[in-house]
Amino acid sequence: MRTEDVLAAIATGLWRWDNASGTVTLDGEAARLLGLPAEPVVLPEVAVRSRFHPVDWNEINGIVNLAVAEGTLAEARLRIMDVDGRVLRTVRSRSKPVESRPAGESREREPGGTLDYELIGTIQEIAEPQPGTTAAHTTITGDWRRSREAFLLDAGRALAEARSTAEVLRVAASLSMPGFSPDGLAVFGLAGDRLSVIGHHGHDPGEEGPFTDMPLDTDYPAAEVVRTGRAVYLPTPEDYKRRFPAAWPLAQRFGRVSWAFLPLIVAGRTMGAWMAAFKHPASFSPDERSVLTTVARMLAQALQRAGVAESERELTTGLQRSMMPQLGPEIPGMQIAARYVPTGGGLQVGGDWYDMIPLPSGRFALVIGDVQGHDVRAAGLMGQLRIAVRAYASEGHRPDAVLSRASRFLAGLHAGADEQAEPYDDADFLSPRFATCLYVECDPKTGVLEVARAGHPDPAIRMADGTVLMRPTAGGLPLGIVPDTDYPTTRFTLEPGETMMLCTDGLIETGGHDLDTGWARLRAVLESDAHEHGGSEGAADGVDGGHLDGHLEKLADLLVQAVHGPSSHHTTGPLADRREDDIAVVLLCRQGESCGCGALLPHPARPARRTALTVAQAEPERIAGARRQIRELLHDWADADQVDSAVLMVSEMVTNVLTHTDGDALLVAEALGELGGRRLRVEVADSSDELPHKRQPGEMSSSGRGVLLMEMLADSWGVDPRGAGKSIWFELHEQSKAASD
């Protein structure tokens, strides 16, 4: 009797599924069981798939893929459907996958690809369970599968969030699998031809000793898994002892009774093995093997991501350390602190930088800048530009000349890149980049600062009493846009006890802020720190430099935390764009002056507040900056009406200079005295000898009211002739609201 006849007598058919050609070969009995005419037939895969219940097809598809990967038997229970969608019968399939590859061909496949194989096996009809049994089986199976899916979702999410190898191993150790949780886990890493434990759970320290450095040809399950790329399941101690007799004495002492060793494979490359050991018997059913295989795949991908991230962090950290300068030797009478925080995405390296440069004249320069972009090219250009600026400064050039030469240097780099752009596919990588920069030359003896600015945010000054002002400075275009650009300089004095802040726009705008709201956030930090420590007067009242240095370092941390720390989540700005940016910040504090013996001289309890600003004929828009300067200078003035009066008079005085003269307006404002009884003096100087005179403007006149305003609003005012020009001034005496009422 033929084999086919014997199988047909017991309602068992034969089938061959070739996934390479997409065809299925059925004998007569197999065709009958699938609801087809009882005769041998070769059908396309889609025709056979339509005979299975959709849920069962998804199940067997996963089981077959698992059996192919492990070289084991694929067994499944399937419901056969007719053309109307009714269940005809239930069959059990037992199949053995056979890979269809030429002899000697590697088993590895391309990333994302599948192995070609043939599925050869039997289909046998089975009796339907009783209704009660079916319900119970469905409930148990459904609950287990729902638990499995929930577990895999949680495990995948936890492994995806792990950012280091240590975090991945901690997640792996905490996995609690549904129904068959292992109590011992180990991850083996491959380095060359050696295998070692890189993390474990459920073992005492030191117990991993024999497994820390194994040759790949060791008779041990993990080594075999790495050599073959196939999982090894050992349901009983007898299986372990029979297959790996040399390694059994080492495994026996841990008291486990079942083991699963699975390969960790990423993109077709085996990078190690994962062991799950059980103190209770585990049969490793197809469902259980499917869970273990999925976890091993997620674990391998998580370890790969963590390894890449750690390599990138190591690379970028080294790059940052090589590019970010040391602040150099201590400067008598000055304290400096600086911070750099890379953006949160990509390689965490960008174009922001700062530098401190000793100058031939005994002075020093502070530089802060920002090259466009947050990629490797931005970092490379930043390194080149920083070296160029340092070289020009060290030659003794003035601030304006340093920036002019730096702009020409960066533009020259763009020209050279354009000539080489042809071989590159990424045109954006070689596209021109600009850079903003702020260059400050400092005289530590006098506190005089000379500032040249190329499209960069202005510096901020915190005065000795804690008042914070944005210090407007003249500026030019960002570096690299126009090769031959002039950069005017602004000169002012950093008084004893004052602190200057230089920063890139990332410190201002990160978190969805514009320049106004971002500046308000930083101002609050600077002012609250000043009030907490009594302003900067501690330095002026004899506080030692070491204490001041520590305070300045703390202030730098507070500024960064306001943007990147937990408190920053409560200060998001009005803009929808929440992109992060690199941050660089430099703080310069001038200590109090000292007498001949080296002791710090005391200053008045309430130091004078001073600000100065030049408004050029070509920059009438800076009148708004002058008004803002006065408001910031008088931020705690007792009478708000007096503040409005001062702002109005300053606006009128500066506008008159620009309208009636050919020169620039120099504004100097000073507030002196104790709170509640201060005196404000404002002077606006120009180069014209023509004195203001009182007029009688009509109702429709748009000018002629300047002198009238001064007489009405100022406590006193006047005009002081000078050798070349004049100075118009007014004074206001602070009045409490109660006194004015």
C-alpha positions in Angstrom: 0.0 0.0 0.0 1.3 3.4 -0.9 2.1 6.0 1.8 -0.4 8.4 0.4 -3.2 5.7 0.8 -2.2 5.1 4.4 -2.3 8.8 5.2 -5.6 9.3 3.4 -7.1 6.5 5.5 -6.3 8.4 8.7 -7.5 11.7 7.2 -4.0 13.1 6.8 -2.7 14.9 3.8 0.8 16.0 2.6 1.7 19.5 1.5 4.8 21.4 0.3 4.9 25.2 0.7 7.7 26.9 -1.4 7.9 30.6 -0.3 10.5 31.4 -2.9 8.2 30.6 -5.8 5.0 31.4 -3.9 3.4 28.1 -4.7 1.8 25.3 -2.6 1.7 21.6 -3.6 -1.1 19.5 -2.2 -1.8 15.8 -2.5 -5.4 14.7 -2.9 -6.2 14.3 0.8 -4.7 17.7 1.7 -6.7 19.3 -1.1 -9.9 17.7 0.3 -9.2 18.9 3.8 -8.8 22.4 2.5 -12.3 22.2 0.8 -10.9 21.7 -2.7 -11.5 18.7 -5.1 -9.7 15.6 -3.8 -6.9 15.5 -6.3 -3.2 16.6 -6.3 -2.9 20.2 -7.3 -0.3 23.0 -7.3 -1.8 26.4 -6.3 -0.5 29.9 -5.8 0.0 30.9 -2.1 -2.8 33.4 -2.1 -5.4 30.8 -3.1 -4.4 28.5 -0.2 -4.2 31.4 2.3 -7.8 32.3 1.5 -8.9 28.8 2.9 -7.5 29.6 6.4 -9.2 31.6 9.1 -7.4 35.1 9.1 -6.6 34.9 12.8 -5.1 31.4 12.3 -3.1 32.5 9.3 -1.4 35.3 11.2 -0.6 32.8 14.0 1.0 30.2 11.7 2.9 32.8 9.9 4.7 33.8 13.1 5.2 30.2 14.1 6.7 29.3 10.7 9.1 32.2 10.8 10.2 31.2 14.3 10.7 27.6 13.3 12.8 28.7 10.3 15.0 30.9 12.5 15.5 28.1 15.0 15.4 25.0 12.7 12.6 23.4 14.8 9.2 21.9 14.1 6.2 24.2 13.3 2.9 23.0 14.8 -0.4 24.8 14.7 -4.2 24.4 14.9 -6.0 25.8 11.9 -9.6 26.4 10.9 -10.5 25.8 7.3 -13.1 28.2 5.8 -15.4 27.8 2.8 -16.0 30.5 0.2 -18.9 31.9 2.3 -16.7 32.3 5.4 -18.1 29.4 7.3 -15.8 27.0 9.2 -15.6 23.6 7.5 -13.3 21.8 9.8 -10.3 22.1 12.1 -6.9 20.6 11.2 -3.6 20.3 12.8 -0.5 21.1 10.8 3.0 19.7 11.6 5.7 21.0 9.3 9.4 21.1 9.0 11.0 24.1 7.3 13.8 23.4 5.0 15.9 26.4 3.7 16.1 26.5 -0.1 19.7 27.8 -0.5 22.6 26.4 -2.5 25.0 24.2 -0.5 27.7 26.3 1.2 25.8 29.5 0.9 25.8 31.7 4.0 22.7 31.8 6.1 22.9 35.5 6.7 20.4 37.7 4.9 20.2 41.3 3.9 18.8 43.7 6.6 15.0 43.6 6.4 15.0 40.6 4.1 13.6 37.0 4.6 15.0 33.6 4.2 13.8 31.4 1.3 12.6 28.1 2.5 10.2 25.1 1.8 7.6 24.0 4.4 7.1 20.3 4.2 4.6 18.5 6.4 1.2 17.0 7.1 -2.4 18.2 7.6 -4.7 16.1 9.8 -8.3 16.7 10.6 -9.1 16.8 14.3 -12.3 16.6 16.2 -13.9 19.9 17.4 -13.7 20.3 21.2 -16.9 20.3 23.2 -18.5 23.7 23.6 -17.5 24.1 27.2 -14.0 23.0 26.5 -13.8 25.3 23.5 -14.9 28.3 25.6 -12.4 27.5 28.4 -9.6 27.0 25.9 -10.5 30.2 24.1 -10.6 32.2 27.3 -7.2 30.9 28.6 -5.5 31.3 25.2 -7.0 34.8 24.7 -6.0 36.0 28.2 -2.5 34.6 27.7 -2.1 36.3 24.3 -3.4 39.6 25.6 -0.9 39.4 28.5 1.8 38.6 26.0 1.0 41.5 23.8 0.8 43.9 26.8 4.2 42.6 28.0 5.8 43.0 24.6 4.5 46.6 24.3 5.8 47.5 27.7 9.2 45.8 27.1 9.6 47.4 23.7 8.8 50.9 25.1 11.2 50.4 28.0 14.0 49.2 25.8 13.4 51.9 23.3 13.8 54.6 26.0 17.1 53.1 27.3 20.0 55.4 26.4 23.0 53.4 27.6 24.1 49.8 27.8 23.7 49.9 31.6 20.1 51.1 31.2 19.3 48.3 28.6 20.7 45.7 31.0 18.6 47.1 33.9 15.5 46.9 31.7 16.3 43.3 30.6 16.8 42.3 34.3 13.4 43.7 35.2 11.4 41.9 32.5 8.5 39.7 33.9 7.2 37.5 31.1 3.6 36.3 31.2 3.3 32.8 32.7 7.0 31.8 32.6 9.2 34.5 34.0 12.8 33.5 34.3 14.7 34.1 37.5 18.1 34.2 36.0 19.2 36.3 33.0 22.6 36.9 31.3 23.7 38.9 28.3 26.8 37.7 26.5 28.8 40.1 24.3 31.0 39.1 21.4 34.4 40.7 20.9 36.5 39.2 18.1 36.5 35.4 18.9 35.8 35.8 22.6 32.5 35.7 24.4 31.9 37.3 27.8 29.1 38.2 30.2 28.3 42.0 29.9 25.4 42.0 32.3 23.4 39.5 34.4 20.5 39.3 36.9 19.7 36.7 39.5 23.3 35.7 40.2 25.6 36.7 43.1 28.6 39.0 42.3 31.5 36.9 41.1 29.4 33.9 40.0 29.9 35.0 36.3 33.6 34.4 36.6 33.9 31.3 34.5 31.9 32.9 31.7 33.7 36.3 31.5 36.1 35.4 28.8 35.3 32.3 26.7 36.7 31.3 23.3 34.0 31.0 20.7 34.6 27.3 20.3 33.8 26.5 23.9 31.3 23.7 24.5 28.7 26.1 26.0 25.2 26.9 24.8 25.8 30.7 24.4 28.9 30.0 22.3 27.0 27.6 20.1 24.2 30.1 19.7 26.7 32.8 18.5 28.4 30.3 16.2 25.3 29.1 14.5 22.9 32.0 14.9 20.2 29.5 16.1 18.5 29.4 19.5 19.1 26.6 21.9 16.3 25.4 24.2 17.0 23.1 27.1 13.7 22.2 28.8 15.2 19.8 31.3 18.6 19.2 33.1 18.9 16.0 31.2 18.8 17.9 27.9 21.5 20.2 29.2 23.7 17.4 30.4 23.2 15.4 27.2 24.0 18.3 24.8 26.6 20.1 26.8 28.3 17.7 29.2 31.4 19.8 29.7 29.4 22.9 30.7 26.9 21.1 32.8 28.9 21.1 36.1 29.1 24.9 35.8 25.3 25.3 35.2 24.2 22.7 37.8 25.2 24.7 40.9 22.7 27.5 40.1 19.7 25.1 40.7 17.8 25.9 37.5 15.8 23.3 35.5 15.2 24.9 32.2 17.2 27.2 29.9 16.8 29.2 26.8 19.8 30.7 24.9 18.9 33.0 22.0 21.1 34.9 19.5 21.2 38.7 19.6 21.1 39.6 15.9 21.0 43.0 14.3 21.0 43.5 10.5 22.0 39.8 9.9 25.0 40.1 12.3 25.1 38.1 15.6 26.4 40.4 18.3 26.0 38.1 21.3 23.5 35.9 23.1 20.8 36.2 25.8 20.2 33.5 28.4 16.9 33.1 30.3 17.1 30.4 33.1 14.1 29.0 35.0 13.8 27.4 38.4 10.5 25.8 37.3 10.1 23.5 34.3 9.4 25.3 31.0 8.3 23.4 27.9 9.1 26.2 25.5 5.9 26.0 23.5 5.8 27.8 20.1 4.0 30.8 21.9 6.7 30.9 24.6 9.5 30.7 22.0 7.8 33.5 20.0 7.9 35.7 23.1 11.5 34.9 23.8 12.6 35.5 20.2 10.8 38.8 20.1 12.4 40.0 23.3 15.8 38.9 22.1 15.3 40.8 18.9 14.3 44.0 20.8 17.2 43.5 23.2 19.7 43.2 20.4 18.4 46.4 18.8 18.4 48.3 22.1 22.0 47.2 22.8 23.0 48.3 19.3 21.4 51.7 19.7 23.0 52.2 23.1 26.4 51.2 21.8 26.1 53.7 18.9 24.9 56.4 21.3 27.7 55.8 23.7 30.3 56.0 20.9 28.7 59.2 19.6 28.8 60.7 23.1 32.4 59.7 23.6 33.3 61.3 20.2 31.4 64.5 20.8 32.6 64.9 24.3 36.2 64.6 23.1 35.5 67.0 20.3 33.9 69.5 22.7 36.8 69.3 25.1 39.3 69.8 22.3 37.4 72.9 21.0 36.3 74.5 24.2 39.1 76.5 25.8 40.3 76.7 29.3 39.6 80.1 30.8 43.3 80.5 31.5 45.2 82.1 34.4 43.4 84.2 37.0 43.2 87.9 36.2 43.7 90.4 39.1 40.5 92.2 39.9 38.4 90.1 37.5 36.5 86.8 37.8 35.3 84.8 34.8 32.9 81.8 34.4 31.6 80.1 31.3 29.3 77.3 30.2 28.6 75.5 26.9 25.6 73.2 26.5 25.2 71.4 23.1 21.8 71.0 21.6 19.8 67.9 22.5 19.6 66.3 19.1 21.9 64.6 16.7 25.6 64.4 17.6 25.1 67.0 20.3 27.7 69.3 18.8 27.2 72.6 17.1 28.6 76.0 16.2 28.6 77.9 19.5 31.9 78.8 21.2 33.6 81.1 23.6 37.2 82.0 24.2 39.5 84.1 26.4 42.6 85.4 24.7 45.6 87.1 26.4 46.6 90.2 24.4 50.1 91.6 23.9 49.1 94.9 25.7 48.5 93.2 29.0 44.7 93.2 28.4 42.6 90.2 27.5 39.8 89.6 25.1 36.5 87.7 25.6 34.9 86.2 22.5 31.6 84.5 22.1 30.1 83.4 18.7 27.6 81.1 17.0 28.2 79.5 13.6 24.9 78.8 11.7 23.8 75.2 12.1 23.9 72.3 14.6 25.9 69.7 12.6 29.4 68.5 12.1 30.2 71.2 9.6 29.1 73.9 11.9 31.4 72.4 14.6 34.2 72.3 12.0 33.7 75.9 10.9 33.5 77.0 14.5 36.9 75.4 15.2 38.5 77.1 12.2 36.9 80.5 13.0 37.9 80.3 16.7 41.5 79.7 15.7 41.4 82.6 13.2 40.0 85.0 15.7 42.6 84.0 18.3 45.4 84.5 15.8 44.2 88.0 14.7 43.7 89.0 18.3 47.1 87.7 19.4 48.7 89.9 16.6 47.5 93.0 18.5 44.6 94.1 16.2 41.9 96.2 17.6 38.4 94.7 18.0 37.0 96.1 14.8 40.0 94.9 12.8 39.7 91.4 14.4 36.1 91.0 13.3 36.8 92.4 9.8 39.6 89.9 9.2 37.5 87.1 10.6 34.6 87.9 8.2 37.0 87.9 5.3 38.4 84.6 6.5 35.0 82.9 6.7 33.9 84.3 3.3 37.1 82.8 1.9 36.3 79.4 3.3 32.9 79.6 1.5 34.6 80.5 -1.8 36.9 77.5 -1.5 34.0 75.2 -0.7 32.1 76.4 -3.8 35.0 75.3 -6.0 35.0 71.8 -4.4 31.2 71.4 -4.3 31.0 69.3 -7.6 32.1 65.9 -6.1 29.6 66.1 -3.2 26.0 64.9 -3.3 24.9 67.0 -0.3 25.0 70.5 -1.6 23.7 71.9 1.7 26.8 70.6 3.5 29.0 73.0 1.5 26.5 75.8 1.3 27.7 79.2 2.8 27.3 79.6 6.5 27.4 82.8 8.5 28.4 83.4 12.1 27.5 85.9 14.7 30.2 87.1 17.1 30.8 89.5 20.0 34.4 90.5 20.7 35.2 92.4 24.0 38.7 93.8 24.8 39.0 94.2 28.5 41.5 96.4 30.5 41.5 94.7 34.0 43.1 97.8 35.7 40.5 100.3 34.7 37.5 98.1 33.7 37.3 99.8 30.3 35.7 97.5 27.7 35.8 98.0 23.9 33.1 96.0 22.1 32.8 95.0 18.5 29.6 93.1 17.5 28.8 91.1 14.3 25.1 90.4 14.4 25.3 88.9 17.9 23.0 89.7 20.9 24.1 92.6 23.0 25.8 92.1 26.4 23.9 92.5 29.6 25.2 94.3 32.7 24.2 93.6 36.2 25.1 96.6 38.3 26.4 96.5 41.8 22.9 97.0 43.3 21.4 94.2 41.3 19.9 96.3 38.5 20.1 94.5 35.1 20.4 96.4 31.8 20.8 95.2 28.3 23.8 97.3 27.0 23.2 98.4 23.4 26.4 98.4 21.3 27.1 99.4 17.7 27.4 96.4 15.4 27.7 95.2 11.8 26.6 92.2 9.7 27.3 88.6 10.8 30.7 87.3 9.8 31.0 85.7 6.3 28.2 87.6 4.5 30.2 90.4 3.1 34.0 90.0 3.1 34.9 93.6 3.6 32.6 94.8 6.4 33.3 97.5 9.0 32.5 96.9 12.6 32.2 100.0 14.8 33.3 99.7 18.4 31.5 100.7 21.6 33.4 101.7 24.7 32.2 101.7 28.2 33.4 100.9 31.7 32.5 97.9 33.8 32.4 99.4 37.3 33.6 97.6 40.5 31.0 95.1 41.6 29.3 94.9 38.2 28.9 91.7 36.2 28.7 91.4 32.4 26.9 88.5 30.7 27.7 87.4 27.1 25.5 84.7 25.6 24.4 83.1 22.3 20.8 83.3 21.2 20.2 79.7 22.4 20.2 80.9 26.0 17.6 83.5 25.1 15.3 81.7 22.7 15.3 78.0 23.7 11.9 76.9 24.8 9.8 78.9 22.3 10.9 82.4 23.5 11.5 85.4 21.3 14.1 88.0 22.2 11.8 90.0 24.5 10.3 87.1 26.6 13.7 85.2 26.6 15.5 88.3 27.9 12.8 88.7 30.6 13.4 85.2 31.7 17.2 85.7 32.1 16.7 89.1 33.7 14.6 87.5 36.4 17.4 85.0 37.1 20.1 87.6 37.3 18.0 89.9 39.5 16.8 87.1 41.9 20.4 85.9 42.3 21.6 89.5 43.0 18.9 89.9 45.7 19.7 86.5 47.2 23.3 87.4 47.6 22.9 91.1 48.2 23.7 92.2 44.7 27.4 92.1 43.7 28.3 94.4 46.6 29.9 91.5 48.4 32.9 91.9 46.2 33.0 95.6 46.8 32.7 95.2 50.5 35.7 93.0 51.0 34.5 89.5 50.0 37.5 87.4 49.0 37.9 86.5 45.3 37.5 82.7 45.9 34.0 83.2 47.3 33.1 85.5 44.4 34.5 83.0 41.9 32.2 80.3 43.5 29.2 82.6 43.3 29.9 83.4 39.7 30.1 79.7 38.9 26.7 79.2 40.6 25.2 82.0 38.6 26.3 80.4 35.4 24.6 77.2 36.4 21.4 79.0 37.3 21.3 80.6 33.9 21.6 77.3 32.2 19.1 75.6 34.5 16.6 78.3 33.7 16.7 77.1 30.1 17.4 73.3 30.4 16.7 72.5 34.0 13.3 71.4 35.6 12.2 75.0 36.1 12.5 75.7 32.4 9.3 73.6 31.8 7.3 76.3 33.6 8.7 79.2 31.5 8.0 78.2 27.9 7.6 81.1 25.6 4.8 82.3 23.3 6.2 80.7 20.1 4.9 77.3 18.8 8.4 76.3 17.8 10.1 74.6 20.8 13.4 73.7 19.1 16.5 73.6 21.2 19.7 75.4 20.3 23.3 75.3 21.5 24.0 77.5 24.5 27.2 79.4 25.3 27.4 81.9 28.1 30.3 83.9 29.6 30.2 85.9 32.8 32.8 88.6 33.7 32.7 90.3 37.1 34.9 93.2 38.2 35.9 93.1 41.9 36.1 96.1 44.1 39.1 98.4 43.8 42.0 97.8 46.3 44.2 100.1 48.2 48.0 99.9 48.3 48.0 97.0 50.9 45.8 94.9 48.7 42.6 95.2 50.8 39.4 95.9 48.9 38.1 99.5 49.4 34.5 99.8 50.5 32.0 101.4 48.2 28.9 103.4 49.1 26.0 101.3 50.4 24.0 102.1 47.3 26.4 102.5 44.3 25.4 104.8 41.5 23.6 103.3 38.5 25.0 104.5 35.2 24.3 103.8 31.6 25.6 105.4 28.3 24.3 105.0 24.8 25.3 106.5 21.4 22.5 107.0 18.8 23.9 107.6 15.4 22.3 109.7 12.6 22.0 106.5 10.6 20.3 104.5 13.4 17.2 106.4 14.5 15.6 103.1 15.5 17.9 103.1 18.5 15.8 105.8 20.1 13.6 102.9 21.2 16.6 101.4 22.8 17.3 104.6 24.7 13.8 104.6 26.1 14.2 101.0 27.2 17.5 101.8 28.8 15.9 104.5 31.0 13.0 102.2 32.0 15.4 99.4 33.0 17.6 101.9 34.9 14.5 103.1 36.9 12.9 99.7 37.2 12.4 100.1 41.0 11.8 103.9 41.0 9.0 104.8 43.5 6.9 107.0 41.2 5.9 105.4 37.9 4.7 108.9 36.6 8.3 110.2 37.0 9.6 107.2 35.0 7.2 108.0 32.2 8.3 111.6 32.3 12.0 110.7 32.1 11.3 108.4 29.2 9.4 111.1 27.4 12.1 113.7 27.9 14.9 111.4 26.8 13.0 110.5 23.6 12.4 114.2 22.9 16.1 115.2 23.5 17.6 112.4 21.4 15.1 113.0 18.6 16.0 116.7 18.5 19.7 115.9 18.1 19.0 113.7 15.1 16.6 116.2 13.6 18.3 119.5 14.1 22.0 118.6 13.9 24.3 116.6 11.7 26.0 114.6 14.5 25.2 111.7 16.8 23.6 111.9 20.2 25.5 110.6 23.3 23.2 109.7 26.2 24.5 109.4 29.7 22.1 108.6 32.6 23.0 108.2 36.3 20.8 107.4 39.4 22.5 108.1 42.7 21.3 107.8 46.3 19.3 105.6 48.6 16.0 104.0 47.6 13.2 106.5 47.9 15.4 109.6 47.8 17.5 109.1 44.7 18.4 111.7 42.1 18.3 111.0 38.3 20.5 113.0 36.0 20.3 112.5 32.3 22.6 114.3 29.8 22.4 114.2 26.0 25.4 115.7 24.2 25.9 116.6 20.6 28.4 118.4 18.4 26.2 121.4 17.5 26.8 124.9 19.1 23.2 125.9 18.5 21.3 126.2 21.8 17.7 125.2 22.3 15.2 128.0 22.6 11.6 128.2 23.7 8.9 128.3 21.0 5.2 128.7 20.9 3.9 125.8 18.8 0.4 125.8 17.4 -2.1 123.1 18.1 -1.3 121.3 14.9 2.5 121.6 15.1 4.5 118.4 15.4 7.6 120.0 16.9 8.7 122.9 19.2 7.6 121.4 22.5 11.0 120.2 23.8 11.8 123.1 26.1 8.2 123.3 27.3 8.3 119.6 28.3 11.5 120.1 30.2 10.1 123.0 32.2 6.9 121.1 33.0 8.3 117.7 33.9 11.9 118.1 35.2 12.8 119.2 38.7 15.7 121.1 37.1 17.3 121.3 33.6 19.9 123.2 31.7 22.4 123.5 28.8 26.1 123.2 29.3 28.2 124.5 26.4 31.3 122.4 25.6 34.4 123.0 23.5 32.8 121.3 20.5 29.0 121.2 21.0 26.8 121.2 24.0 25.1 119.0 26.6 21.4 119.3 27.5 20.6 117.8 30.9 17.7 117.3 33.3 17.3 116.0 36.9 14.5 114.3 38.7 14.3 113.7 42.5 12.6 110.5 43.5 9.3 110.9 45.3 7.4 108.2 47.0 3.8 107.8 45.8 2.5 108.9 49.2 4.6 112.1 49.2 3.5 113.0 45.6 -0.1 112.6 46.6 
